[in-house]
């Protein structure tokens, strides 16, 4: 499984997922790409999961057709201190999520 960390999430969040193969949008040189193009690039480069804080992505894109899974982090803000507590739940989801699925983590 290859994970892409969307640019709306803080890049240091990558350190919290050190056990996974994870790259950031910035590392891939895809900064500023629109979601549709980003999903196509992900698929071409073998990424299977997008980790994002963008709660509207599921309504803007056909994720089933894109062939990637999306984990949406739902927190008070997209700042690192608000997102780090969600990481244990993210790790659980990463082991079960399937292509085309969107799973929200947090928000309670």
Secondary structure per residue as TSV (DSSP state, phi and psi in degrees):
chain	resnum	aa	ss	phi	psi
A	1	X	-	360.0	131.3
A	2	X	E	-114.3	131.1
A	3	X	E	-113.5	137.1
A	4	X	E	-111.9	126.6
A	5	X	E	-91.9	114.9
A	6	X	-	-63.7	154.9
A	7	X	T	-72.3	-11.0
A	8	X	T	-78.5	-12.2
A	9	X	S	-98.6	147.2
A	10	X	-	-66.3	133.6
A	11	X	G	-57.5	-35.7
A	12	X	G	-62.1	-13.3
A	13	X	G	-61.4	-25.4
A	14	X	G	-56.3	-37.0
A	15	X	G	-62.3	-28.5
A	16	X	G	-73.7	-12.7
A	17	X	G	-119.7	39.6
A	18	X	T	-62.5	-20.7
A	19	X	T	-78.8	-3.4
A	20	X	S	-115.9	158.2
A	21	X	E	-82.4	102.3
A	22	X	E	-131.7	136.3
A	23	X	E	-128.6	158.5
A	24	X	E	-100.8	159.4
A	25	X	H	-57.3	-40.7
A	26	X	H	-63.3	-45.3
A	27	X	H	-59.5	-34.0
A	28	X	H	-81.3	-8.3
A	29	X	T	78.7	24.0
A	30	X	-	-107.3	18.5
A	31	X	T	-56.7	138.1
A	32	X	T	81.6	-1.7
A	33	X	-	-70.0	142.2
A	34	X	-	-70.3	156.7
A	35	X	H	-56.7	-42.9
A	36	X	H	-59.8	-46.5
A	37	X	H	-66.1	-39.9
A	38	X	H	-60.5	-44.1
A	39	X	H	-63.9	-39.0
A	40	X	H	-64.3	-44.4
A	41	X	H	-63.0	-40.8
A	42	X	H	-57.3	-49.1
A	43	X	H	-61.6	-43.9
A	44	X	H	-62.3	-34.0
A	45	X	T	-93.9	5.0
A	46	X	T	84.0	14.8
A	47	X	-	-76.6	141.9
A	48	X	-	-114.3	-18.2
A	49	X	E	-136.0	134.6
A	50	X	E	-107.4	125.3
A	51	X	E	-104.1	119.5
A	52	X	E	-144.6	165.4
A	53	X	-	-109.0	3.2
A	54	X	-	-77.3	100.9
A	55	X	T	-77.1	-10.1
A	56	X	T	-96.3	-8.1
A	57	X	H	-53.9	-41.9
A	58	X	H	-62.9	-25.3
A	59	X	H	-90.2	-13.2
A	60	X	H	-101.7	-19.5
A	61	X	S	-133.5	152.7
A	62	X	-	-87.9	92.8
A	63	X	H	-73.2	-28.1
A	64	X	H	-63.0	-42.8
A	65	X	H	-68.5	-33.4
A	66	X	H	-68.0	-26.3
A	67	X	T	76.4	17.4
A	68	X	-	-120.9	155.1
A	69	X	E	-95.6	153.7
A	70	X	E	-129.1	129.1
A	71	X	E	-109.6	118.8
A	72	X	E	-102.5	121.0
A	73	X	E	-86.0	121.7
A	74	X	E	-113.5	109.3
A	75	X	-	-141.6	175.3
A	76	X	S	-59.0	-35.5
A	77	X	S	-149.1	177.2
A	78	X	S	-98.3	24.1
A	79	X	S	-80.4	147.9
A	80	X	H	-52.4	-47.0
A	81	X	H	-60.7	-26.7
A	82	X	H	-82.3	-23.9
A	83	X	H	-94.1	-32.2
A	84	X	G	-55.9	-40.5
A	85	X	G	-62.2	-15.9
A	86	X	G	-83.6	-12.9
A	87	X	H	-58.2	-43.3
A	88	X	H	-57.9	-40.1
A	89	X	H	-69.3	-36.1
A	90	X	H	-60.3	-45.1
A	91	X	H	-61.1	-38.7
A	92	X	H	-63.4	-43.5
A	93	X	H	-65.9	-38.7
A	94	X	H	-59.4	-27.7
A	95	X	T	-80.7	-12.1
A	96	X	T	-125.1	-14.1
A	97	X	-	-68.8	145.1
A	98	X	-	-117.5	156.7
A	99	X	T	-53.4	137.9
A	100	X	T	89.5	-14.8
A	101	X	-	-81.2	149.5
A	102	X	E	-124.3	122.0
A	103	X	E	-123.8	128.2
A	104	X	E	-91.9	136.5
A	105	X	E	-119.6	128.5
A	106	X	E	98.7	-157.4
A	107	X	-	81.3	5.3
A	108	X	-	-100.8	360.0
